[in-house]
């Protein structure tokens, strides 16, 4: 059975290490879009401070069930709160990772739904890359709706370089 740490405040070192392990794993094996620009110091600065930009639920298993690599922290969910002027309070799931040998238990998704309900959120929002069919299927099976087609929704991003250019025009 998984034990959950509540937020990043409870376990900054543990959850940060789990995030780094996951990013290293994806970078080496799965990442089709290049390298990660977020470095360890930025994660620590932004999530493990007095007013964090994100929170992190961490799954830890008993020592006797540890992974073949010796880890007891086997996954995490990184999320933050946002607001919709149409719907109200929302929880945005940025990252959900469970080590491959511990997948299929599905407790993560329900714990996040519980977290969002406790904070009176009206929706759980997330993005999934098109090539990640297993994740898309997982969220769809849990009731997630792909708004790309049904609502004509497009995901747009302005990267740091573009934001800096726009800021110069405002000065």
N, CA, C and O of each residue as an XYZ file, in Angstrom:
684
protein
N       0.845     -1.183      0.000
C       0.000      0.000      0.000
C       0.889      1.243      0.000
O       1.933      1.255      0.652
N       0.492      2.271     -0.712
C       1.241      3.517     -0.780
C       0.962      4.383      0.437
O      -0.147      4.381      0.973
N       1.965      5.114      0.865
C       1.809      6.149      1.875
C       2.052      7.468      1.176
O       3.023      7.593      0.430
N       1.197      8.458      1.393
C       1.351      9.741      0.725
C       1.854     10.799      1.688
O       1.325     10.952      2.789
N       2.882     11.530      1.267
C       3.270     12.744      1.953
C       2.364     13.837      1.420
O       2.017     13.829      0.239
N       1.978     14.767      2.259
C       0.960     15.738      1.867
C       1.418     16.741      0.819
O       0.821     16.809     -0.255
N       2.433     17.504      1.086
C       2.839     18.550      0.154
C       4.348     18.660      0.138
O       5.049     17.970      0.877
N       4.825     19.531     -0.707
C       6.265     19.749     -0.813
C       6.862     20.240      0.498
O       8.046     20.017      0.752
N       6.073     20.903      1.334
C       6.604     21.393      2.602
C       7.041     20.247      3.501
O       7.970     20.400      4.293
N       6.377     19.098      3.384
C       6.668     17.978      4.270
C       7.946     17.250      3.894
O       8.611     16.680      4.758
N       8.293     17.263      2.631
C       9.380     16.392      2.192
C      10.181     16.999      1.047
O      10.261     16.393     -0.021
N      10.773     18.165      1.232
C      11.451     18.805      0.113
C      12.563     17.971     -0.500
O      12.655     17.880     -1.724
N      13.400     17.368      0.309
C      14.498     16.584     -0.241
C      14.019     15.350     -0.970
O      14.500     15.032     -2.057
N      13.065     14.652     -0.365
C      12.560     13.411     -0.943
C      11.864     13.665     -2.263
O      12.168     13.009     -3.259
N      10.930     14.609     -2.287
C      10.170     14.811     -3.520
C      11.050     15.388     -4.621
O      10.864     15.056     -5.792
N      11.992     16.236     -4.272
C      12.890     16.784     -5.284
C      13.719     15.662     -5.910
O      13.905     15.637     -7.127
N      14.213     14.746     -5.098
C      14.993     13.627     -5.635
C      14.154     12.768     -6.567
O      14.648     12.319     -7.601
N      12.890     12.531     -6.218
C      12.011     11.725     -7.074
C      11.781     12.422     -8.411
O      11.769     11.766     -9.453
N      11.599     13.728     -8.396
C      11.400     14.487     -9.635
C      12.644     14.393    -10.510
O      12.535     14.203    -11.721
N      13.818     14.523     -9.913
C      15.052     14.450    -10.688
C      15.226     13.068    -11.300
O      15.619     12.949    -12.460
N      14.934     12.015    -10.525
C      15.042     10.652    -11.047
C      14.149     10.474    -12.257
O      14.562      9.896    -13.263
N      12.921     10.971    -12.160
C      11.957     10.846    -13.258
C      12.447     11.611    -14.473
O      12.421     11.081    -15.584
N      12.890     12.838    -14.290
C      13.366     13.639    -15.418
C      14.584     13.002    -16.073
O      14.704     13.004    -17.299
N      15.485     12.457    -15.264
C      16.651     11.775    -15.822
C      16.211     10.569    -16.640
O      16.744     10.320    -17.721
N      15.237      9.818    -16.123
C      14.725      8.636    -16.811
C      14.094      9.018    -18.149
O      14.383      8.391    -19.168
N      13.253     10.018    -18.156
C      12.603     10.446    -19.394
C      13.632     11.008    -20.366
O      13.591     10.717    -21.561
N      14.548     11.808    -19.851
C      15.572     12.404    -20.712
C      16.371     11.316    -21.427
O      16.697     11.454    -22.606
N      16.681     10.250    -20.723
C      17.503      9.195    -21.308
C      16.723      8.249    -22.215
O      17.283      7.713    -23.172
N      15.433      8.033    -21.929
C      14.715      6.965    -22.613
C      13.518      7.387    -23.454
O      13.202      6.709    -24.432
N      12.839      8.479    -23.114
C      11.554      8.744    -23.736
C      11.404     10.106    -24.391
O      10.463     10.299    -25.160
N      12.263     11.034    -24.130
C      11.998     12.418    -24.496
C      12.219     12.676    -25.990
O      13.366     12.730    -26.435
N      11.145     12.837    -26.772
C      11.301     13.054    -28.203
C      11.487     14.520    -28.577
O      11.713     14.834    -29.746
N      11.397     15.418    -27.605
C      11.366     16.843    -27.933
C      12.574     17.605    -27.408
O      12.507     18.825    -27.254
N      13.669     16.923    -27.133
C      14.860     17.641    -26.710
C      15.118     17.498    -25.226
O      14.588     16.596    -24.576
N      15.936     18.392    -24.692
C      16.306     18.256    -23.290
C      15.457     19.142    -22.394
O      14.699     19.989    -22.866
N      15.599     18.932    -21.105
C      14.840     19.693    -20.124
C      15.560     20.995    -19.812
O      16.779     21.007    -19.639
N      14.817     22.084    -19.738
C      15.452     23.357    -19.417
C      15.357     23.669    -17.930
O      16.080     24.531    -17.433
N      14.478     22.983    -17.220
C      14.334     23.224    -15.783
C      15.403     22.418    -15.049
O      15.450     21.192    -15.154
N      16.236     23.099    -14.327
C      17.316     22.428    -13.619
C      16.948     22.244    -12.157
O      15.971     22.811    -11.669
N      17.736     21.453    -11.479
C      17.451     21.109    -10.086
C      17.320     22.334     -9.185
O      16.434     22.382     -8.332
N      18.183     23.309     -9.365
C      18.117     24.496     -8.509
C      16.806     25.251     -8.699
O      16.248     25.775     -7.735
N      16.307     25.310     -9.941
C      15.028     25.982    -10.195
C      13.877     25.238     -9.532
O      12.989     25.863     -8.952
N      13.884     23.913     -9.613
C      12.837     23.131     -8.948
C      12.856     23.371     -7.444
O      11.809     23.582     -6.832
N      14.036     23.340     -6.855
C      14.140     23.576     -5.418
C      13.699     24.995     -5.059
O      12.974     25.194     -4.084
N      14.132     25.971     -5.840
C      13.777     27.368     -5.575
C      12.272     27.590     -5.687
O      11.676     28.257     -4.841
N      11.659     27.037     -6.724
C      10.262     27.341     -7.022
C       9.254     26.501     -6.250
O       8.115     26.930     -6.062
N       9.646     25.323     -5.802
C       8.672     24.460     -5.143
C       8.893     24.244     -3.670
O       7.989     23.789     -2.969
N      10.059     24.556     -3.190
C      10.384     24.239     -1.811
C      10.807     25.502     -1.074
O      11.918     25.608     -0.555
N       9.880     26.455     -1.049
C      10.125     27.763     -0.457
C       8.881     28.178      0.336
O       7.934     27.400      0.456
N       8.883     29.383      0.870
C       7.761     29.844      1.690
C       6.450     29.939      0.897
O       5.395     29.571      1.414
N       6.500     30.419     -0.331
C       5.312     30.511     -1.189
C       5.560     29.725     -2.474
O       5.875     30.318     -3.506
N       5.423     28.402     -2.427
C       5.790     27.577     -3.581
C       4.874     27.782     -4.776
O       3.691     28.092     -4.632
N       5.447     27.603     -5.958
C       4.690     27.675     -7.206
C       3.947     26.376     -7.467
O       3.019     26.350     -8.276
N       4.338     25.296     -6.798
C       3.675     24.014     -6.979
C       3.699     23.233     -5.675
O       4.442     23.555     -4.748
N       2.864     22.195     -5.626
C       2.864     21.249     -4.522
C       3.159     19.881     -5.099
O       3.044     19.664     -6.305
N       3.539     18.959     -4.229
C       3.954     17.654     -4.704
C       3.473     16.575     -3.745
O       3.811     16.605     -2.562
N       2.690     15.622     -4.240
C       2.344     14.432     -3.475
C       3.379     13.378     -3.820
O       3.712     13.187     -4.989
N       3.888     12.695     -2.807
C       4.928     11.702     -3.017
C       4.423     10.352     -2.523
O       3.860     10.261     -1.432
N       4.621      9.304     -3.318
C       4.233      7.950     -2.917
C       5.460      7.220     -2.397
O       6.466      7.088     -3.095
N       5.360      6.750     -1.170
C       6.444      5.986     -0.571
C       5.903      4.634     -0.138
O       4.813      4.534      0.424
N       6.674      3.611     -0.404
C       6.278      2.266     -0.020
C       7.163      1.791      1.126
O       8.235      2.354      1.350
N       6.731      0.765      1.854
C       7.561      0.237      2.947
C       8.904     -0.286      2.425
O       9.015     -0.712      1.276
N       9.892     -0.246      3.270
C      11.253     -0.673      2.924
C      11.273     -2.081      2.323
O      12.029     -2.343      1.388
N      10.457     -2.978      2.849
C      10.468     -4.366      2.369
C       9.899     -4.519      0.950
O      10.077     -5.564      0.324
N       9.222     -3.489      0.444
C       8.675     -3.528     -0.913
C       9.436     -2.626     -1.885
O       8.964     -2.371     -2.993
N      10.606     -2.144     -1.477
C      11.354     -1.173     -2.283
C      11.610     -1.677     -3.702
O      11.558     -2.875     -3.979
N      11.888     -0.724     -4.586
C      12.131     -1.044     -5.996
C      13.416     -1.853     -6.141
O      14.215     -1.949     -5.209
N      13.600     -2.433     -7.327
C      14.817     -3.218     -7.561
C      16.074     -2.357     -7.470
O      17.167     -2.871     -7.230
N      15.914     -1.016     -7.667
C      17.046     -0.094     -7.516
C      17.242      0.335     -6.063
O      18.213      1.022     -5.748
N      16.329     -0.064     -5.175
C      16.446      0.264     -3.756
C      15.666      1.488     -3.319
O      15.863      1.961     -2.200
N      14.780      2.024     -4.166
C      14.014      3.224     -3.825
C      12.733      2.869     -3.079
O      12.056      1.896     -3.412
N      12.413      3.664     -2.073
C      11.114      3.534     -1.402
C      10.157      4.621     -1.878
O       8.941      4.458     -1.782
N      10.690      5.725     -2.390
C       9.849      6.741     -3.025
C       9.728      6.316     -4.483
O      10.704      6.344     -5.233
N       8.508      5.920     -4.876
C       8.327      5.303     -6.190
C       7.531      6.164     -7.162
O       7.297      5.756     -8.299
N       7.114      7.350     -6.727
C       6.374      8.209     -7.634
C       6.013      9.532     -6.999
O       6.215      9.753     -5.805
N       5.475     10.402     -7.829
C       5.038     11.703     -7.333
C       4.020     12.305     -8.285
O       3.914     11.908     -9.446
N       3.280     13.265     -7.773
C       2.364     14.072     -8.584
C       2.674     15.530     -8.277
O       2.578     15.957     -7.126
N       3.042     16.291     -9.290
C       3.355     17.706     -9.138
C       2.182     18.499     -9.710
O       1.793     18.295    -10.860
N       1.623     19.399     -8.909
C       0.431     20.132     -9.330
C       0.431     21.533     -8.738
O       1.212     21.844     -7.838
N      -0.452     22.368     -9.255
C      -0.634     23.706     -8.702
C      -2.079     24.118     -8.916
O      -2.804     23.507     -9.701
N      -2.482     25.151     -8.216
C      -3.859     25.634     -8.314
C      -3.936     26.765     -9.331
O      -3.015     27.571     -9.461
N      -5.038     26.805    -10.035
C      -5.287     27.838    -11.026
C      -6.748     28.250    -10.901
O      -7.476     27.721    -10.062
N      -7.169     29.173    -11.717
C      -8.540     29.669    -11.603
C      -9.140     29.883    -12.984
O      -8.489     30.426    -13.876
N     -10.375     29.458    -13.151
C     -11.102     29.658    -14.396
C     -12.204     30.682    -14.157
O     -13.019     30.516    -13.249
N     -12.235     31.733    -14.958
C     -13.301     32.734    -14.805
C     -14.647     32.165    -15.228
O     -15.687     32.743    -14.912
N     -14.644     31.044    -15.934
C     -15.897     30.398    -16.338
C     -16.366     29.379    -15.311
O     -17.567     29.195    -15.112
N     -15.405     28.709    -14.652
C     -15.767     27.580    -13.788
C     -15.393     27.767    -12.318
O     -16.088     27.256    -11.440
N     -14.308     28.488    -12.036
C     -13.878     28.665    -10.648
C     -12.557     27.968    -10.370
O     -11.709     27.839    -11.253
N     -12.394     27.520     -9.128
C     -11.143     26.911     -8.680
C     -10.812     25.652     -9.478
O     -11.679     24.828     -9.768
N      -9.531     25.529     -9.823
C      -9.074     24.383    -10.604
C      -7.733     23.902    -10.077
O      -6.962     24.673     -9.505
N      -7.466     22.626    -10.274
C      -6.175     22.046     -9.949
C      -5.549     21.611    -11.270
O      -6.174     20.877    -12.037
N      -4.327     22.051    -11.544
C      -3.628     21.690    -12.775
C      -2.557     20.652    -12.451
O      -1.640     20.917    -11.673
N      -2.678     19.490    -13.042
C      -1.705     18.418    -12.868
C      -0.602     18.599    -13.904
O      -0.817     18.371    -15.095
N       0.562     19.004    -13.453
C       1.690     19.242    -14.355
C       2.443     17.953    -14.650
O       2.894     17.733    -15.774
N       2.576     17.113    -13.647
C       3.410     15.937    -13.814
C       2.916     14.825    -12.903
O       2.684     15.047    -11.715
N       2.759     13.645    -13.450
C       2.381     12.452    -12.692
C       3.341     11.353    -13.106
O       3.430     11.014    -14.286
N       4.054     10.801    -12.149
C       5.024      9.763    -12.479
C       5.009      8.682    -11.415
O       5.043      8.966    -10.218
N       4.956      7.440    -11.870
C       5.109      6.272    -11.012
C       6.127      5.375    -11.706
O       6.035      5.137    -12.910
N       7.091      4.882    -10.949
C       8.089      3.991    -11.533
C       7.374      2.838    -12.232
O       6.370      2.340    -11.722
N       7.873      2.404    -13.394
C       7.167      1.400    -14.197
C       6.713      0.162    -13.424
O       5.606     -0.329    -13.647
N       7.541     -0.344    -12.528
C       7.172     -1.576    -11.822
C       6.045     -1.377    -10.806
O       5.517     -2.355    -10.278
N       5.668     -0.123    -10.525
C       4.606      0.151     -9.555
C       3.366      0.756    -10.202
O       2.473      1.225     -9.497
N       3.297      0.754    -11.505
C       2.136      1.320    -12.207
C       0.955      0.361    -12.176
O       1.112     -0.838    -11.944
N      -0.231      0.915    -12.416
C      -1.429      0.089    -12.492
C      -2.239      0.058    -11.215
O      -3.314     -0.541    -11.185
N      -1.752      0.686    -10.161
C      -2.479      0.680     -8.891
C      -3.545      1.777     -8.867
O      -4.546      1.652     -8.161
N      -3.337      2.843     -9.629
C      -4.323      3.913     -9.840
C      -4.656      4.758     -8.615
O      -5.625      5.516     -8.655
N      -3.896      4.659     -7.535
C      -4.215      5.463     -6.358
C      -3.914      6.939     -6.573
O      -4.545      7.789     -5.946
N      -2.963      7.264     -7.447
C      -2.572      8.652     -7.682
C      -3.731      9.517     -8.122
O      -4.002     10.575     -7.554
N      -4.397      9.043     -9.137
C      -5.452      9.846     -9.733
C      -6.546     10.135     -8.715
O      -7.060     11.251     -8.650
N      -6.899      9.138     -7.926
C      -7.958      9.317     -6.940
C      -7.507     10.217     -5.789
O      -8.319     10.957     -5.233
N      -6.232     10.163     -5.429
C      -5.704     11.055     -4.394
C      -5.753     12.503     -4.885
O      -6.083     13.407     -4.117
N      -5.426     12.726     -6.160
C      -5.500     14.080     -6.717
C      -6.938     14.576     -6.773
O      -7.209     15.738     -6.469
N      -7.858     13.701     -7.160
C      -9.268     14.093     -7.167
C      -9.712     14.461     -5.763
O     -10.465     15.416     -5.573
N      -9.247     13.707     -4.784
C      -9.573     14.004     -3.389
C      -8.996     15.354     -2.975
O      -9.672     16.138     -2.309
N      -7.740     15.633     -3.366
C      -7.111     16.926     -3.052
C      -7.884     18.073     -3.674
O      -8.106     19.100     -3.033
N      -8.295     17.899     -4.925
C      -9.014     18.977     -5.590
C     -10.393     19.169     -4.974
O     -10.871     20.300     -4.887
N     -11.040     18.098     -4.547
C     -12.355     18.216     -3.908
C     -12.237     18.907     -2.553
O     -13.094     19.712     -2.188
N     -11.182     18.595     -1.808
C     -11.006     19.203     -0.487
C     -10.777     20.706     -0.587
O     -11.125     21.441      0.338
N     -10.211     21.168     -1.669
C      -9.979     22.603     -1.846
C     -11.085     23.231     -2.685
O     -10.946     24.354     -3.168
N     -12.170     22.508     -2.854
C     -13.360     22.963     -3.577
C     -13.069     23.318     -5.036
O     -13.668     24.239     -5.591
N     -12.147     22.582     -5.647
C     -11.884     22.775     -7.073
C     -13.016     22.149     -7.880
O     -13.583     21.128     -7.491
N     -13.328     22.767     -8.993
C     -14.401     22.256     -9.845
C     -13.870     21.391    -10.987
O     -14.639     20.719    -11.675
N     -12.551     21.414    -11.182
C     -11.993     20.571    -12.234
C     -10.519     20.278    -11.978
O      -9.819     21.024    -11.294
N     -10.082     19.171    -12.550
C      -8.680     18.786    -12.596
C      -8.279     18.891    -14.061
O      -8.871     18.241    -14.922
N      -7.284     19.702    -14.336
C      -6.873     19.980    -15.709
C      -5.450     19.475    -15.912
O      -4.634     19.518    -14.992
N      -5.154     18.995    -17.123
C      -3.818     18.508    -17.433
C      -3.609     18.512    -18.936
O      -4.558     18.653    -19.708
N      -2.367     18.357    -19.340
C      -2.015     18.246    -20.759
C      -1.305     16.920    -20.960
O      -0.533     16.486    -20.106
N      -1.565     16.283    -22.081
C      -0.903     15.030    -22.426
C      -0.401     15.156    -23.857
O      -1.138     15.593    -24.741
N       0.840     14.779    -24.084
C       1.406     14.827    -25.431
C       0.717     13.798    -26.325
O       0.364     12.710    -25.869
N       0.529     14.142    -27.591
C      -0.175     13.262    -28.532
C       0.431     11.869    -28.629
O      -0.301     10.887    -28.754
N       1.744     11.767    -28.574
C       2.402     10.473    -28.722
C       2.241      9.588    -27.495
O       2.522      8.392    -27.568
N       1.798     10.140    -26.367
C       1.714      9.385    -25.114
C       0.350      8.697    -24.987
O      -0.457      9.044    -24.124
N       0.117      7.735    -25.844
C      -1.166      7.031    -25.889
C      -1.526      6.353    -24.566
O      -2.686      6.435    -24.160
N      -0.595      5.687    -23.868
C      -0.984      5.063    -22.595
C      -1.545      6.076    -21.586
O      -2.522      5.786    -20.895
N      -0.938      7.247    -21.503
C      -1.441      8.269    -20.574
C      -2.783      8.817    -21.034
O      -3.689      9.008    -20.223
N      -2.914      9.068    -22.325
C      -4.198      9.565    -22.850
C      -5.306      8.563    -22.564
O      -6.403      8.949    -22.159
N      -5.030      7.285    -22.770
C      -6.022      6.242    -22.501
C      -6.351      6.161    -21.013
O      -7.510      5.978    -20.641
N      -5.330      6.297    -20.160
C      -5.535      6.250    -18.710
C      -6.487      7.356    -18.266
O      -7.460      7.090    -17.560
N      -6.215      8.591    -18.673
C      -7.058      9.712    -18.252
C      -8.461      9.622    -18.843
O      -9.436      9.973    -18.178
N      -8.571      9.159    -20.075
C      -9.893      8.988    -20.693
C     -10.706      7.944    -19.928
O     -11.908      8.119    -19.727
N     -10.057      6.862    -19.503
C     -10.747      5.812    -18.746
C     -11.229      6.312    -17.385
O     -12.165      5.754    -16.813
N     -10.596      7.355    -16.872
C     -10.987      7.936    -15.582
C     -11.977      9.082    -15.750
O     -12.308      9.763    -14.779
N     -12.452      9.300    -16.971
C     -13.460     10.334    -17.206
C     -12.922     11.624    -17.789
O     -13.676     12.578    -17.983
N     -11.624     11.668    -18.073
C     -11.042     12.869    -18.674
C     -11.562     13.090    -20.084
O     -11.727     12.140    -20.849
N     -11.818     14.336    -20.424
C     -12.316     14.683    -21.755
C     -11.245     15.449    -22.517
O     -10.638     16.379    -21.986
N     -11.017     15.055    -23.760
C     -10.070     15.754    -24.618
C     -10.782     16.958    -25.223
O     -11.639     16.803    -26.093
N     -10.431     18.152    -24.767
C     -11.096     19.373    -25.222
C     -10.584     19.866    -26.575
O     -11.124     20.820    -27.135
N      -9.540     19.214    -27.102
C      -8.989     19.622    -28.387
C     -10.072     19.652    -29.454
O     -10.161     20.605    -30.228
N     -10.881     18.627    -29.495
C     -11.934     18.527    -30.503
C     -13.263     19.046    -29.970
O     -13.902     19.883    -30.607
N     -13.688     18.553    -28.795
C     -15.032     18.874    -28.302
C     -15.246     20.360    -28.038
O     -16.346     20.869    -28.251
N     -14.217     21.062    -27.580
C     -14.352     22.486    -27.274
C     -13.553     23.366    -28.235
O     -13.576     24.590    -28.108
N     -12.856     22.766    -29.184
C     -12.027     23.541    -30.103
C     -10.900     24.247    -29.375
O     -10.543     25.374    -29.718
N     -10.339     23.591    -28.373
C      -9.318     24.175    -27.511
C      -7.929     23.975    -28.109
O      -7.631     22.906    -28.642
N      -7.091     24.980    -28.026
C      -5.697     24.865    -28.437
C      -4.817     25.255    -27.267
O      -5.133     26.188    -26.529
N      -3.720     24.547    -27.096
C      -2.762     24.848    -26.047
C      -1.701     25.774    -26.633
O      -1.019     25.411    -27.592
N      -1.560     26.956    -26.067
C      -0.580     27.935    -26.534
C       0.412     28.214    -25.421
O       0.043     28.260    -24.248
N       1.658     28.399    -25.786
C       2.708     28.664    -24.805
C       3.561     29.822    -25.296
O       3.885     29.904    -26.481
N       3.922     30.713    -24.388
C       4.922     31.744    -24.666
C       6.135     31.425    -23.810
O       6.051     31.427    -22.582
N       7.242     31.156    -24.442
C       8.453     30.803    -23.720
C       9.137     32.052    -23.176
O       8.798     33.173    -23.555
N      10.086     31.849    -22.300
C      10.777     32.927    -21.597
C      11.324     33.991    -22.553
O      11.192     35.184    -22.283
N      11.931     33.578    -23.654
C      12.514     34.528    -24.602
C      11.437     35.462    -25.163
O      11.655     36.667    -25.278
N      10.281     34.904    -25.509
C       9.176     35.703    -26.044
C       8.625     36.632    -24.969
O       8.309     37.789    -25.245
N       8.509     36.126    -23.744
C       8.007     36.955    -22.643
C       8.926     38.148    -22.397
O       8.455     39.250    -22.115
N      10.221     37.931    -22.502
C      11.171     39.025    -22.296
C      11.030     40.079    -23.393
O      11.116     41.273    -23.108
N      10.817     39.661    -24.632
C      10.643     40.607    -25.743
C       9.395     41.454    -25.526
O       9.427     42.670    -25.711
N       8.292     40.809    -25.131
C       7.050     41.545    -24.876
C       7.215     42.525    -23.716
O       6.647     43.617    -23.743
N       7.979     42.148    -22.713
C       8.224     43.026    -21.573
C       8.969     44.281    -22.013
O       8.678     45.372    -21.522
N       9.916     44.148    -22.921
C      10.663     45.303    -23.420
C       9.746     46.313    -24.097
O       9.961     47.520    -23.983
N       8.723     45.830    -24.803
C       7.790     46.730    -25.479
C       6.896     47.478    -24.493
O       6.364     48.539    -24.819
N       6.729     46.932    -23.296
C       5.888     47.578    -22.287
C       6.636     48.667    -21.529
O       6.015     49.519    -20.894
N       7.956     48.646    -21.591
C       8.751     49.625    -20.835
C       8.736     50.989    -21.477
O       9.356     51.920    -20.963
